[in-house]
């Protein structure tokens, strides 16, 4: 089958909302969104604290966060696999080869990105507000809350960056999820599998969906940045 025939067949799968295609897309979004939410719950406060306060070890924390932004996915997958395997310390939970294991792996990959990027945003903003906070006697908790709220548009772009990183992940989720049909098969792992099997139509359909999501995420980032810029000058 030539390229155009494959592309036409892939478009047909998308238009007709093929059940297998929809199941894979739904699981991908479920896993990715869950990981991003958990990463934001951990990474945003961590980044805000690192960007607001001066404390012993702060520089080490910054270096660690920046370094962890480039974590090799397969290494993360291997570590999570060892933790969740039957002989591992968390093996009793029976989480290996489940969507939860995939969420854990993606969370480990995305949290440093969210924390490091939010730290820079909050640190720059705190530099503008530091004297105002001091003059009004605003405490540490109040500063963090105020900065997180004022930087909400920029932090949404941070969350979207984390989403983009997570939704394109293949190595870690392949290792801990096992790419099991109707259980842990997501877009990236299915594309790799179906391409190797010669089922180009499904792989192309998922590739189109994945590219569309990437475009939408980037468009959302640009819109949020524009909104933030307008709000700053309002």
Secondary structure, DSSP 8 states (H G I E B T S, - for coil): --HHHHHHHHHHHHHTT-HHHHHHHHHHHHHHHHHHHHHHHHHHHHHHHHHH---TTHHHHHHHHHHHTT--HHHHHHHHHHHHSTTSTTGGG--TTSHHHHHHHHHHHHHHHHHHHHHHHHHHHHHHHHHHHHHHT--HHHHHHHHHHHTHHHHHHHHHHHHHHHHT--HHHHHHHTT-TTTT--HHHHHHHHHHHT-HHHHHHHHHHHHHHHHHHHHHHHHHHHHHHHHHH-
